[in-house]
Amino acid sequence: MAIETPRSSFSSPHPEVRLIGQSDAIRSIDADIDCAARSDAKVLITGETGVGKEVVARLIHHRSARASAALVTVNCAGLPDSLLESELFGHERGSYTGAYRDKRGLLDMAPNGTLFLDEIGEMSPRMQVVLLRFLETGEIQRVGADRPHARVNVRLITATNRDLHTGIASGAFREDLYFRLNVIRIAIPPLRERAGDIPLLVEYYLDSCSRQHRVPRPQVSPAVQDLLEAHGWPGNIRELKNVVERLVLKAEGQAIRPADLPSDVFHPASRTTPAVVETTRAGETRRSTAEEMVARMLDHQESFWLVVYSSFMSRDLTRDDLRAVVQIGLERTSGNYRLLTRLFGMPDSDYKRFLSFLRKYDCHLPFQRFRVARVPCVRHASVITHSAAS
C-alpha cells in the first residue's frame, strides 16, 4: 500500500495516499475504510509488519470529516514509557530531569484531529492504564501535574502486528482496553495471500524509485515477475519496495534478469522457475521447521500450545508452517486427530479447542488421505489406545 497510479488505485482526496491492488482483499479493505471514515468510532488495524497499516490509518483520516485537522502518528514501540506519556500529554516544568519548561503534548496540538497509535501491542501495562483513563474522560493531564488541564476531541486509530488475545491471556494487554479499541476492526492480509497485487506494486515502485534516483526505468521480464509473485515476502510490501529499489539501482535502465535478484532474499538455487522456488521454500525451510517443532513435542514432551501455538500467534510461523506441523503429526497417527492431540502433548480435554483453532486458521487437513490399514503406535509419555476416535 502506497501511492498508486490511477488505473489500479482507489481514489482519495489526498492523492499521496492510496491503496495499490485489485484483489478482493484490497476491495474489501477499501470498503472498510469508507465505513470507518463515516464515523468517529475507534478503529483497530491488524496485520503483519510491512502490510501497510499506517496507510490505512491515513486513508481513514483523509476520508473523514476530520481531514482538515491534524493526524498525529506515534509508534508505541519506539518510545519508553516516560517519553511516550510526555509526547502524548505534555509535561510540567520540573516534572523530571531535563524538563526545563512546560511542554504541550501532541494531543493538545491536534484538536478535532486523529491520533494514530502504531504498535499498540507494545505499550506497557502502565501506559495502557494512562491511555484507558484518557479514553474514558477525554482529559489531558500532563506529566507532573496534579490535575487535568484540558479536554480534547480526538479520534483514536490503533494498529498492531501482535495477537492481542494472546496478550490478554498472558496478562500483557488489558482486556478492558482491548474492548475499547476494537470497535471497528480492519485486518490486512499479508502480501503472500494476495499475490495478484504484486505486479501492480512492482510497477508502481519501478516508476517511483526511478524518479527518486533519477535513473532510467528498467523493465521486468516475465521470468522475474514469476519469481517475485512466487516469493513468500515475509517483510510484505516494505520488503518488496526495498527489493525493487535495489533492482532499479542495479539495472541502470537495463532489463532485469532472474540473476539480478538479490541473493540474500532469493535463494540462488531457486532462480529457475516459480515451481522450484516454491518447492525449495516449502520442502526445505518449512518442512525442517515443522520437523524441529514436532521433535520437541515428541522427544521432550513439550505442549503444542507452548511450541507451536505461541510461535504462530506471534507471527513467527505462517499458516503453511502450521499445516506442515499438522501434516507430520497426521502422518504419524494415520489421520487420527484425537491421537494427534495426545501426540502433541495436550490432554484429551484440549481436543475440541485444538480442532477449533485449526479450523479457525484454515489449517485443518482432511484426515482421509492419511488413513492406512493399521494405526501405528505413537510415542508419548502415556499409553495411547488405538481405538480412539478421530
N, C-alpha and C positions, 0 to 999 in steps of 0.2 A: 504494500500500500504506500502510495506516494503521489507525486504529481503524475498526471496521466494525460495522454493525448486524447482529443475529443472523441475519436472514433470508438473507444472502448472504455470510456470513463462515465461515471455518473456525475452530472454537473453539480456544481456548488457555487454559491455566490462569492466564494473565496477560491479562485482558480488555482491557488498554490497548494491546495489540499484536496486530493480526490482519491477515489478508490480505483485501483487497477485490477481489471479482471472481468470476465464474463461468465464465470461459473455460477451454478445455483447458489453456492455458499456466499459469494460476493453479493449476489442479488438479494439474498435473504438478509445479509448484514446491512445493506443499504436501506432496506425497508425498516429494519430495527432502528437504524439511525434516525430516519424520518419520524418514527413513532416516539423515540426518546426526545427528539427536538421539540415536539409539540407540547411538552410539559416541563415542569421543574423537578420532576421526580429524580431521586438519586439513581445513578447507573453504576453497575459493576461490570467491568470488561475483563474477560478471562482469556487466556491463551498463552502459548509458549513464548519464550523470549524471541523477539525479532519478527513477530507476525504483524505488527502494525497497530498495537493497542492505542498508542498516542494519537495516531492519525484518526482513528475512530472517535476518540475524545474530542479532537479539534473539530471534526465534522459536526458532531452533535452541537457543540458550542456555536459554530458558524451558521448552522441552520436554525438556531433557536432565536427566541425574542431577545436573548442576552448578547447577540452577536456584536453589538456596538460597544459593549463593555469589555473589561479585561478578562483574559483567560490566564490564570496563574497555574503553572505546572511545577510540581515538586516531586522529586524522586526520593521516596522514603528510605531507600536502601543506601543512598549516598550521603546521608547526614546523621550524625549522632543525635541522641535524644535532646540534649540541651540546645543544640544548634537548630534542630528541626522545629522545636517549640518556639524558639526565638524568631526564626524565619517566618513562621505562620502567624504568630500572635504578637510579635514585637517584645521589647523588654524595657524595663525602667533603668535609669541610670544607677549604677552601683549594684545591680542585681547579681552580678558575677564579675570576676576579674576581667578587665578589658571592656566592660560596659561603661564607657565614659560619658554617654549621653543617652537620652531616651531614643528609642527606635520604633518606628511604625512597622507592623507586620504586613506580610503580603495580603492577608485578608482585609486589612484596613485600606489597602490601596486598590481593592477590586470590588467596590460596592456594585451590587446588581450584576456581577460577573459570574465566572465559573472557576471553581478550584478543581484541578485535576491532580489527584494523588496517585502517582505511579508506584508500583511495587508495594501496595498496601500490606501485603502479607509479611513484609519485613519489619513492619512497625513494632516497636517494643510494647510489652503489656502496659507500661506506664503511659506511653503516648497514646495507646488505644483508649485509656480512660480519659485522657485530656480531650481527644477527638470526640468521644462519646458525649462528654459534657457539652462541648460546643454544639453538636448536632441537636441536643435536647433543648438548649437555651438560645442558640444563635448569638451568644455573648462572647466578646473577646476580653480575655484577661491576660495582660502582658506578664511576662516572666518578672518576678519580683514585686508585682502589685498585689495589694490585699483585697481588691475588689474589681469586678468587671468595669470597663470604662466605655464600652460601646456595644451596640448590637448591629450586626451586618446581615444583609440579604445576599447570600452567595449560594450558588448551586454546586453540589458536590458530585464529581465523577471520580471513580476509583478504578484501578486496574491491578491485576496480579498474574504472575505465571505459576503460582502455587495453588494447591488444592486446599481451600480454606476449611473444608470439612475435616481434613486430616489435622490441620492446625487446631481446630476446635477440640477434636478428640484428644489431642496431646496436651491441651491446655495452653498452647502458644498463641491462640487467637480467641478473642472474646465472642461468644455466641450472640450476645445481645447487640454487639457492634455489627456483626455479620448480617443480622436481620435488618438492621437499619440501612446498611449499604446495598443489600440485594433486593432492590425494588424492581428495577429493570435490569435484566441480565443479558449481556451480549457476549457470546462465546465465539472466538475467532479460531477456525481450524488451522492446523499447521499447513505449510506450503505443500508438503508431500501428499496431502489429502485432496489437493486441488491442482494437480499438475497441469491441467489445461490452461491455467492462468500464467504459467511460466513463460511461454512465448511472448505474451504482451508485456510482462515485466522486463524480459530481456531486451525487447525493442525499445522500451522507454529508457532503460538505463544505458543502452548503447548511445542513444541520442543525447541524453543529459550529460553523461561522462565525457563524450566527445566535445560537447560545447564547453564544459567546465575546463577541460585541459587543453582546448584549442588544438585538437588533433583531428585528422580525417576519421570519419565514422567507418569502422570495419563492417564486413558482412559475416554472418554466421552460416556455416554450411549445414545442410540437413543432418549430417552425422553428429556435429557438435550439438545441434538443437536436441537431437535424440538423447545424447548423453546428459545434457542439462535437465531434461524432463525426467530422466530415469534416476537422477541423483536424489538422495533422501533429504538433503538440506536441513540438517539438524539446527542450523542457525537461522533457518527460514529466510524471509525477504532480506534481512540485514546481511546475511551471508551471501545471498545471490547478488546483491548490489556490489559487495566487495569483490566478488569473483569477476563480474562483468567489468568493473573499473580496471582491474588488473589486466584483463584481456584487451581492453581498449588501449591501454598504455603500451602493452607489449606488441600488439599487432601493427601499430603505426599506420592504420588505414588499410592494411592488407587483410585478406580473407582469414578468418580464424579457423584453424585446423584442430582436430582432436588432440594432436601432440602439444598444442598451446595451452591446454587446460592445466591449471596449477596442480603439481604433483602432491601437494600437501592436502588437497581437497579430493582429488580424484586419484584413486589407486592406479599406478601405471599399468598394472595387469588388466585393468578394467576398461581400457581405451579401445576396444574393438567394436562391440555392438552393445545396445541397451540391454540385451538379454544377458550378456556376460557381466555387465555392470550389476544387474540385479542378482545374478547367481552368486557373484563374488560377495556382494554385501550380505545377502541372506545366508549363503552357505558357509561363510567363514565367520563374520562378525557376530551375526545374530545367533547362529547355532552354538558357537563357542560360549557366548554369554549365557545362553539358556542352559547349556550343559553344566556350566560352572555353578549356576544357581541350584539346579536340580541336585548336583553333587553335595552342596551344602545342606540341603534338606534331607537327603538320604544318609549321608555319611556322618553328619553332625547333629541330626535330629532338630535342625532349626525350623521354625514355623514359616509357612508360606506368607503369613501376614508380615513377618519381620524381613524375610529375604526378598520377596517379590513385590508384595503389595506396597510397601513403603517406598521402594525404588520407583514403582510405576506411578504412584500418586505424586511423587516429587519430580516426575518427568525425566528421570534418569533412564527409564525404559520406555520404549514405544509399544504400541499395540502389537506390532509384528513380533517384538521380543516376547511379549506376554503369550502370544499364540504359540511361539516356539517352545516356551516352557510347558504349556499345557499339552502340546503335541508329544513332547518327550515323555511326559507323565502318562498320557493315554497309551502310548506305545508299550509302556511297561505294565499297564493294568488291563491291556486289551480293551480299551474303551470304557472301563468301569469307573464312573465319576465318584462313586462312594469310596471305592478303594483308593482313588486318586486323592481324596480328601485326607485319608489317613497317611498315604504315602508322603504327602507334603506337610506332615507334622501338625495336622489340625485334628481337634476332637470331632466326633460324629455330630455334635450339636452345631458345628460350623458348616455342615453340608449345604443347607439352603442358602446361607449367606454367601458361600463360595460360588455357587451356581448363579446367584443373583448378580454378584459382582462381575462374573464373566459375561453374562448376557447384557448387562448394562453397557459394557465397553466393547460389545460385539466380538468377544474372544471365546465364545462357547463353541467348540468344534463338534461336528456331528460324530457321535460315538461309533456309528455303524462301520465306518471304514477301518476302525482299529480292532474290530472284533475278530477273534480266532476261535478255533475249536476248544482250546484249553486256556484257562486263565492262569498265567504264571504266578508263582509265589512272589510276594513283594517284600523286600527287605524293610523292616521297620522295627522300632523298639518293642512294639506289642505284636501279638499274633493277629493276623488278618484272615478271616474266613473267606472262602471262595464263593460263598452263597449270597454275599451282599448284593443288593440291587443297584443298578446304575442310577 
